Every structure is written in structure tokens, then in C-alpha cells.
Amino acid sequence: MMPRVRRIFIAIAVLAMIGVAVSSVSLYHHYDKSESSFCDFGGKFNCDIVNRSIYSEVSGVPVAMVGIVGYAWLFVFATFYRGKASTAAILLTASIAGLGFALYLTYIEGFVLAAWCVLCLSSLAMIFLITILSGALLLNRRPQSGSIH
């Protein structure tokens, strides 16, 4: 495995673990019904508004739990399945799906709830970076034209 490809896998794994941590904090605050000032930076930045809204669950499952499972899945693939030829495509496909979901939730924050969650925006940054790195990984894993195999 090329050193560059190995570094990309490591970066994806680290970002995925940060995503698990951010989503875990978000899940904690989702279930903690007491008011918190943890993420309250005034009227426009308040995680409690976002994290306890009707949009914070999908079919009864907290969005933060979806994040934990998704990031853990990305971590497993980036760590334990590096050698499989299909892993780069799987990581890219999964991260694009996660990014799409995160962008939808960001739209809800900004245009429906009119409140921003710093944890959610941090998660958006993680999945965005993972998507970019997964794309780079896929490009780096393809054989270059004219190269000898």
C-alpha cells in the first residue's frame, strides 16, 4: 500500500472517531432534558433547540445515534478493510450518503429552526472531510494510465 493511501485511510479513521465523539456528546444532550449552556451562544447558536426538536429523530431513532453508527461503520472500513479493492468506493458512497443527510439537517437548522448547533456543524465538517478524502482515496487507488502493473 502506498504511503499516501495509508495516510488517507488513517485520516479517515481519525475523522470518523472524532465524528463518533461529537455524535456521542450530541446524543447525551438529546436525552438530557435539563437546559444546558454547553452549546448556547445566543439566539442563533443553541444545540438544545436543534437537538431536541422534532427533526432530531428519524422514525424514533435519534439523529445523533445514526451519526454514531455511521461514523463507526466508516472507521471500521477505513481501519480493517483497507486492503480490499472495493473499500474506497464503499467509503465514498457511504460518506456521500452521510454528507447528503448532514446537508439536509443543516438546511433544517438554518431555514426551519433558525438555530445552529455547533455539534451538528462539527459533524458536517467531519463528514465533508471524509467525503473529500474518500474521493482522493478512490483516485489514488486507480491504476494510472500507461503504468506497468
C-alpha positions as CSV (number, residue, x, y, z in Angstrom):
1,M,0.0,0.0,0.0
2,M,1.3,3.4,-1.0
3,P,2.3,5.7,2.0
4,R,-0.1,8.4,0.7
5,V,-3.0,5.9,0.5
6,R,-2.2,4.7,4.0
7,R,-2.2,8.3,5.4
8,I,-5.6,8.9,3.8
9,F,-7.0,5.8,5.4
10,I,-5.6,6.9,8.8
11,A,-7.0,10.4,8.3
12,I,-10.5,9.0,7.5
13,A,-10.3,6.7,10.6
14,V,-9.3,9.7,12.9
15,L,-12.0,11.9,11.5
16,A,-14.6,9.1,11.9
17,M,-13.6,8.7,15.6
18,I,-14.0,12.4,16.1
19,G,-17.4,12.1,14.4
20,V,-18.3,9.3,16.9
21,A,-17.2,11.6,19.8
22,V,-19.2,14.6,18.5
23,S,-22.3,12.4,17.8
24,S,-22.0,10.9,21.3
25,V,-22.0,14.3,23.0
26,S,-24.9,15.2,20.9
27,L,-26.8,12.0,21.9
28,Y,-26.1,12.7,25.5
29,H,-27.6,16.2,25.2
30,H,-30.5,14.8,23.2
31,Y,-31.6,12.7,26.2
32,D,-30.6,15.2,28.9
33,K,-33.8,17.1,29.2
34,S,-32.4,19.8,31.5
35,E,-31.4,23.1,30.0
36,S,-27.7,23.3,29.3
37,S,-25.4,26.2,28.4
38,F,-22.9,23.8,26.8
39,C,-23.7,24.9,23.3
40,D,-25.7,28.1,23.9
41,F,-24.0,31.0,22.3
42,G,-27.0,33.3,21.9
43,G,-30.2,33.1,20.0
44,K,-28.8,31.7,16.7
45,F,-26.4,29.1,18.2
46,N,-28.2,26.7,20.5
47,C,-27.7,23.0,20.3
48,D,-30.7,22.3,22.7
49,I,-33.1,23.9,20.2
50,V,-31.8,21.7,17.4
51,N,-31.0,18.6,19.4
52,R,-34.5,18.4,21.0
53,S,-36.6,19.4,18.0
54,I,-38.9,17.2,16.1
55,Y,-36.2,16.9,13.5
56,S,-33.7,15.3,15.9
57,E,-35.2,11.8,15.4
58,V,-35.9,9.7,12.3
59,S,-38.6,7.1,13.0
60,G,-37.9,7.3,16.7
61,V,-34.1,6.9,16.4
62,P,-32.1,10.0,17.4
63,V,-30.1,11.5,14.5
64,A,-27.0,11.5,16.8
65,M,-27.3,7.7,17.1
66,V,-27.4,7.5,13.3
67,G,-24.2,9.5,13.3
68,I,-22.5,7.3,15.9
69,V,-23.3,4.2,13.8
70,G,-22.4,5.8,10.5
71,Y,-19.1,7.1,11.8
72,A,-18.3,3.8,13.5
73,W,-19.0,2.0,10.2
74,L,-16.7,4.4,8.3
75,F,-14.0,3.8,11.0
76,V,-14.3,0.0,10.6
77,F,-13.9,0.1,6.9
78,A,-11.0,2.6,6.9
79,T,-9.2,0.6,9.6
80,F,-9.9,-3.1,9.0
81,Y,-10.8,-3.3,5.3
82,R,-8.0,-1.2,3.8
83,G,-6.7,-4.0,1.6
84,K,-10.0,-4.7,-0.2
85,A,-10.2,-3.2,-3.6
86,S,-13.9,-2.1,-3.1
87,T,-13.2,-0.2,0.2
88,A,-12.5,3.1,-1.4
89,A,-15.7,3.0,-3.4
90,I,-17.7,1.9,-0.3
91,L,-16.2,4.7,1.8
92,L,-17.0,7.3,-0.9
93,T,-20.6,6.0,-1.4
94,A,-21.3,5.9,2.4
95,S,-19.7,9.3,3.0
96,I,-21.7,10.9,0.2
97,A,-24.9,9.5,1.7
98,G,-23.9,10.8,5.1
99,L,-23.0,14.2,3.6
100,G,-26.3,14.4,1.9
101,F,-28.1,13.7,5.2
102,A,-26.0,16.2,7.0
103,L,-26.7,18.9,4.4
104,Y,-30.4,18.2,4.7
105,L,-30.2,18.6,8.5
106,T,-28.1,21.8,8.1
107,Y,-30.9,23.1,5.9
108,I,-33.4,22.3,8.6
109,E,-31.2,24.1,11.2
110,G,-30.9,27.3,9.1
111,F,-34.2,27.6,7.4
112,V,-36.8,25.8,9.6
113,L,-35.5,26.0,13.1
114,A,-33.4,29.2,12.6
115,A,-30.9,27.9,15.1
116,W,-27.4,26.4,14.6
117,C,-25.9,23.6,16.5
118,V,-22.1,23.7,16.9
119,L,-22.0,20.0,17.4
120,C,-24.0,19.4,14.2
121,L,-21.8,21.8,12.2
122,S,-18.8,20.0,13.6
123,S,-20.3,16.7,12.4
124,L,-21.0,18.3,9.0
125,A,-17.3,19.3,8.8
126,M,-16.2,15.7,9.6
127,I,-18.4,14.0,7.0
128,F,-17.4,16.6,4.4
129,L,-13.7,16.0,5.0
130,I,-14.2,12.2,5.0
131,T,-16.1,12.6,1.7
132,I,-13.2,14.6,0.1
133,L,-10.6,12.1,1.4
134,S,-12.6,9.1,0.2
135,G,-12.8,10.7,-3.2
136,A,-9.0,11.2,-3.1
137,L,-8.6,7.6,-1.9
138,L,-10.5,6.3,-4.9
139,L,-8.5,8.4,-7.3
140,N,-5.2,7.3,-5.7
141,R,-6.2,3.6,-5.8
142,R,-6.9,3.6,-9.5
143,P,-4.1,2.5,-11.7
144,Q,-2.5,5.3,-13.6
145,S,-2.8,5.0,-17.4
146,G,0.4,3.9,-19.0
147,S,1.8,2.4,-15.8
148,I,3.1,-1.1,-15.7
149,H,1.2,-3.4,-13.3
